[in-house]
Amino acid sequence: MALTTTKQDQTSSHQPASAASTDTPEAQPAPSVSAWFRRHRNAPANLFNWILDWFLLNRHADYGLAVMRIASGTLLVGWLVFNLPIASRIWGPGSAYWDEYREILGYQWPLDILRDAGPGLFWAWYLIAIALAVAFVLGWRTRAVTPLLFIFYTAINAQNTPISDGGNYFIRIMLIYLIFADISRRWSLDSRRRRKKGLGETQTGTVLHNLALVLVVGQLCLVYLEAGLYKVQGSLWQDGTAIYYPVQSEAYGVFPWLADLLTFSSWAVVLVTYFTVIVQIAFPFLLFHRVTRRIALVSILAMHLGIAVVMGLPFFSGIMASADAVLVSGATWVTIAAWGRARFSGLRARLGAKAPGKRSTTHGQHHPADSESVSV
């Protein structure tokens, strides 16, 4: 009996190692930091090459910058024209009562050129500023027009900065960046002229364009993040009641009935207050993914629409929203433009079909062609 057991033990001890390995899996080696670095040793070089290609190969956000140019330029034209009747009293010779304040600000030439200007020079300067803003909107000679618009517009603002809002200061910063960007690459008179003459693009211009784009986006993120972080330090923003006071004030309450409607529910006030803070602080961090970027843009646009309508600050909100346009993809802007052209063409066709010259009055009946055009 003992002999039999011994032989069985010897037989089991001589089994192949592969059979034993099927019962107990091999232990995997523990991950190490050195192995991770070996696998990703080319990551810094790949990142550098990606950044280099991004700056050198293409001019990014050209449609977004075109929308920013058109929208912000239109707002500047409207702002200058709207204030035309009172321009002399708040920026011209009639604003000499602000002279001591101008001493404190210390603007230098050429931004202080209107300080001692007479009526003739002031009105010439003001009308040229309007003409430059129109040329800016049309995208005509923007390489020269953009720096001139910055000088003319800033010189007007320097005469009376207390009446300026955040939109005035922001667009002045943006104009400095846009001097180096190719803002007329799309939807402009400059782009039409380049196509006719067959003018090419330089690599230096491409680098400057993309660098200006980075500065525009960086300034946007800085403004939103700083505004949000500044708000959360206040007790009114912490307890969720901050929105109530500017909406109900006489200075910003443009539509009292709308202000009462929005502040009727305390829950609505709290939600809008916290929504504003969260959107502004989270905005820079939501731009890294396509889905979250869309959420950030829709949310920030809703905030600006609320500020424009409820608080009566359309210029400030419009200027900020125009800069947000650079974060929208070119494909989206092309789709929006195609939709707008289709709607405009359809409206024009309907208006043309209803014109008196398009219909026949013989026996009070319409011509068959008119019926077809109306059905379209």
C-alpha positions in Angstrom: 0.0 0.0 0.0 2.8 2.3 0.9 4.6 1.4 -2.3 1.6 2.3 -4.4 1.3 5.7 -2.8 5.0 6.4 -3.4 4.7 5.6 -7.1 1.6 7.9 -7.4 3.5 10.7 -5.7 6.5 10.2 -8.0 4.2 10.2 -11.1 2.5 13.4 -10.0 5.8 15.0 -9.3 6.9 14.4 -12.9 4.0 16.1 -14.5 4.9 18.8 -17.2 5.2 22.4 -15.9 2.7 23.6 -18.5 0.0 21.6 -16.9 0.7 23.1 -13.5 0.8 26.6 -15.0 -2.8 26.3 -16.2 -4.0 26.3 -12.6 -2.0 29.3 -11.3 -1.7 32.3 -13.7 1.6 34.1 -14.1 2.0 37.3 -12.1 2.2 40.4 -14.2 5.1 42.8 -13.6 4.1 45.9 -11.6 4.0 49.1 -13.7 6.9 51.4 -13.2 7.5 55.1 -13.8 10.6 54.4 -15.9 8.6 52.1 -18.2 5.9 54.8 -18.6 8.6 57.4 -19.5 10.1 55.0 -22.0 6.8 54.5 -23.7 6.2 58.2 -23.9 9.7 59.4 -24.5 8.7 61.0 -27.8 5.7 62.9 -26.3 7.6 66.3 -25.8 8.9 66.2 -29.4 5.4 65.3 -30.8 3.8 68.1 -28.8 6.4 70.6 -30.0 5.8 69.5 -33.7 2.1 69.8 -33.2 2.3 73.3 -31.9 4.7 74.2 -34.7 2.4 72.9 -37.3 -0.6 74.6 -35.7 1.1 78.0 -36.0 2.7 77.5 -39.4 0.5 75.5 -41.7 -2.9 77.3 -41.6 -4.6 80.4 -40.4 -7.2 79.3 -37.9 -10.6 80.7 -37.0 -10.7 82.9 -40.1 -14.5 82.7 -40.3 -14.8 83.4 -36.6 -12.5 86.4 -36.8 -14.6 87.7 -39.8 -17.7 87.4 -37.7 -16.0 89.2 -34.9 -14.9 92.0 -37.3 -18.3 92.5 -38.7 -20.2 92.3 -35.4 -17.8 94.5 -33.4 -17.4 97.0 -36.2 -21.2 97.3 -36.6 -21.5 98.0 -32.9 -18.8 100.6 -33.1 -20.5 102.3 -36.0 -23.8 102.2 -34.1 -22.2 103.5 -30.9 -20.6 106.5 -32.7 -23.7 107.4 -34.7 -26.0 107.0 -31.8 -23.9 109.4 -29.7 -23.5 111.9 -32.5 -25.9 114.5 -31.2 -24.1 114.7 -27.8 -20.6 113.9 -29.0 -19.3 117.5 -28.6 -20.5 117.8 -25.0 -19.1 114.5 -23.7 -15.9 114.1 -25.8 -15.4 117.4 -27.7 -14.7 121.0 -26.7 -17.8 120.9 -24.4 -16.2 118.3 -22.2 -13.4 120.5 -20.8 -14.8 119.9 -17.3 -13.1 116.5 -17.4 -9.6 118.0 -17.9 -8.4 117.4 -14.3 -9.4 113.7 -14.6 -7.5 113.4 -17.9 -4.4 114.7 -16.1 -4.7 111.7 -13.8 -5.1 109.2 -16.7 -2.0 110.5 -18.5 -2.8 109.5 -22.1 0.1 110.3 -24.4 0.2 111.4 -28.0 -1.6 110.6 -30.3 -4.4 109.4 -27.8 -4.6 112.8 -26.2 -4.8 114.7 -29.5 -8.4 115.8 -28.8 -7.7 117.3 -25.4 -7.2 120.8 -26.7 -8.9 120.4 -30.0 -11.4 122.9 -31.4 -14.8 122.0 -32.9 -13.3 121.6 -36.4 -10.6 119.1 -35.5 -13.0 117.2 -33.2 -15.7 116.7 -35.7 -13.3 115.8 -38.5 -11.8 113.2 -36.1 -15.2 111.9 -35.1 -16.4 111.5 -38.7 -13.2 109.8 -39.8 -13.6 107.4 -36.9 -17.1 106.5 -38.2 -15.7 106.0 -41.7 -12.9 103.8 -40.4 -15.4 101.7 -38.5 -17.5 101.2 -41.7 -14.3 100.2 -43.6 -13.5 97.8 -40.8 -16.9 96.2 -41.1 -16.5 95.8 -44.9 -13.0 94.4 -44.6 -11.4 97.1 -46.7 -7.6 97.5 -46.3 -7.8 96.2 -42.8 -4.0 96.1 -42.3 -4.1 99.9 -42.3 -7.6 100.5 -41.1 -7.4 98.4 -37.9 -4.5 100.4 -36.2 -6.0 103.7 -37.4 -9.4 102.7 -35.9 -7.7 101.8 -32.6 -6.1 105.3 -32.5 -9.2 107.3 -33.5 -11.6 105.3 -31.3 -9.3 105.3 -28.2 -8.6 109.0 -28.6 -12.4 109.7 -28.4 -12.8 107.4 -25.4 -9.8 109.0 -23.6 -11.8 112.3 -23.5 -14.3 110.9 -21.0 -13.5 107.5 -19.6 -16.0 107.6 -16.7 -19.0 107.1 -19.1 -17.3 104.1 -20.8 -18.3 100.5 -19.9 -16.4 97.3 -20.0 -17.2 96.9 -23.7 -15.3 100.1 -24.6 -12.2 98.9 -22.8 -12.5 95.3 -24.1 -12.8 96.3 -27.8 -9.7 98.6 -27.4 -7.7 95.6 -26.2 -9.1 93.4 -29.0 -8.2 96.0 -31.7 -4.6 95.8 -30.6 -4.6 92.0 -31.1 -6.6 92.2 -34.4 -3.9 94.4 -35.9 -1.8 91.3 -36.3 -4.7 89.0 -37.4 -5.9 88.4 -40.9 -9.5 89.4 -40.1 -10.4 90.0 -43.8 -9.5 86.6 -45.0 -13.2 85.8 -45.3 -16.3 87.8 -46.2 -14.5 91.0 -47.0 -13.5 93.4 -49.8 -9.9 92.5 -49.2 -10.5 88.8 -49.8 -12.2 89.6 -53.1 -9.3 91.8 -54.1 -6.8 89.1 -53.3 -8.6 86.5 -55.4 -8.7 88.8 -58.4 -5.0 89.6 -58.1 -3.9 86.1 -57.1 -2.1 87.3 -54.0 -0.7 84.6 -51.7 -0.1 84.3 -48.0 3.2 84.6 -46.2 4.3 82.3 -43.4 5.1 85.3 -41.2 1.6 86.5 -41.6 0.2 83.1 -40.7 2.2 83.0 -37.5 1.1 86.5 -36.5 -2.5 85.6 -37.3 -2.5 82.5 -35.1 -0.6 84.3 -32.3 -3.3 87.1 -32.4 -6.0 84.4 -32.2 -4.3 82.9 -29.1 -4.2 86.3 -27.5 -7.9 86.9 -28.2 -8.9 83.6 -26.7 -6.6 84.1 -23.8 -8.0 87.5 -23.1 -11.5 86.1 -23.2 -10.7 83.4 -20.7 -8.9 85.8 -18.4 -11.9 88.2 -18.4 -14.4 85.5 -17.6 -12.3 83.7 -15.1 -11.3 86.9 -13.2 -14.9 88.2 -13.2 -16.1 84.9 -11.8 -13.4 84.6 -9.1 -14.0 88.2 -8.1 -17.8 87.6 -7.8 -17.5 84.6 -5.5 -15.7 86.7 -2.9 -18.8 88.8 -2.3 -21.4 87.8 0.2 -24.3 88.6 -2.2 -23.0 86.2 -4.8 -22.4 83.6 -2.1 -25.9 83.7 -0.8 -27.4 83.8 -4.3 -29.0 87.3 -4.3 -26.6 89.4 -6.2 -28.6 89.5 -9.5 -31.6 91.0 -7.8 -30.0 94.4 -7.0 -28.8 95.5 -10.4 -31.9 94.2 -12.1 -34.1 96.2 -9.8 -32.0 99.4 -9.7 -32.9 102.5 -11.6 -29.6 102.6 -13.4 -29.9 99.2 -15.0 -33.6 98.4 -14.8 -34.6 99.2 -18.4 -37.8 97.3 -18.3 -39.3 97.3 -14.8 -42.0 94.8 -15.7 -39.4 92.3 -17.0 -37.3 92.9 -13.9 -40.3 92.2 -11.6 -41.0 89.0 -13.6 -37.5 87.7 -13.3 -37.1 88.5 -9.6 -40.6 87.4 -8.6 -39.3 83.9 -7.6 -36.4 83.8 -5.2 -35.4 80.4 -6.7 -35.0 82.1 -10.1 -32.8 84.7 -8.6 -30.6 82.1 -6.9 -30.3 80.0 -10.0 -29.4 82.9 -12.3 -26.9 84.2 -9.7 -25.1 80.9 -9.4 -25.4 80.1 -13.1 -23.5 83.4 -13.9 -20.7 82.6 -11.5 -20.3 78.9 -12.6 -20.3 79.7 -16.3 -17.7 82.4 -16.0 -15.3 80.3 -13.8 -15.8 77.1 -15.8 -15.6 78.8 -19.2 -11.8 78.4 -19.8 -11.8 74.8 -18.8 -14.8 73.8 -20.9 -13.0 74.8 -24.1 -10.8 71.7 -24.3 -13.6 69.4 -25.6 -15.9 70.0 -28.5 -19.1 69.1 -26.6 -18.3 71.1 -23.5 -17.1 74.0 -25.7 -20.6 74.2 -27.2 -22.2 74.1 -23.8 -19.9 77.0 -22.7 -20.7 79.1 -25.7 -24.4 78.6 -25.5 -24.4 79.4 -21.8 -22.2 82.5 -22.1 -24.4 83.7 -25.0 -27.5 83.3 -22.8 -25.8 85.3 -20.1 -24.9 88.1 -22.5 -28.4 88.2 -23.9 -29.8 88.6 -20.4 -27.4 91.4 -19.7 -28.2 93.2 -23.0 -32.0 93.0 -22.6 -32.6 93.0 -18.8 -29.8 95.4 -17.8 -29.8 97.6 -20.9 -26.2 97.0 -21.9 -26.3 95.9 -25.5 -23.0 97.4 -26.5 -21.1 95.6 -23.7 -22.8 92.3 -24.3 -22.5 92.6 -28.1 -18.7 93.3 -28.0 -18.1 90.4 -25.6 -20.3 88.0 -27.7 -18.5 89.1 -30.9 -15.2 87.9 -29.5 -16.8 84.6 -28.5 -17.4 84.0 -32.2 -13.8 83.0 -32.8 -14.5 79.8 -30.7 -17.2 78.7 -33.2 -15.9 76.4 -35.9 -15.7 77.6 -39.5 -18.0 74.8 -40.7 -20.7 76.1 -38.3 -20.3 79.6 -39.6 -20.5 78.4 -43.3 -23.6 76.5 -42.5 -25.2 79.5 -40.8 -24.3 81.7 -43.8 -25.7 79.2 -46.3 -28.9 79.1 -44.3 -29.1 82.8 -44.2 -28.6 83.2 -47.9 -31.2 80.6 -48.6 -33.7 82.4 -46.4 -32.9 85.7 -48.0 -33.2 84.3 -51.5 -36.6 82.8 -50.6 -37.8 86.1 -49.1 -36.6 88.0 -52.1 -38.4 85.6 -54.5 -41.6 85.9 -52.6 -41.4 89.7 -52.6 -40.6 89.7 -56.3 -43.6 87.4 -57.0 -45.9 89.8 -55.2 -44.6 92.9 -57.0 -47.2 94.5 -59.4 -45.0 94.1 -62.4 -44.9 90.3 -61.9 -48.6 89.6 -62.2 -51.0 89.9 -65.2 -54.3 91.8 -64.8 -55.9 90.4 -67.9 -59.4 89.3 -66.9 -58.3 89.5 -63.3 -56.2 86.3 -63.7 -52.5 85.6 -62.9 -50.0 84.4 -65.4 -49.0 80.7 -64.9 -45.4 81.7 -64.3 -46.5 83.9 -61.5 -48.3 81.1 -59.8 -45.2 78.9 -60.0 -43.0 81.6 -58.5 -45.5 82.1 -55.6 -45.6 78.4 -54.9 -41.8 78.3 -54.7 
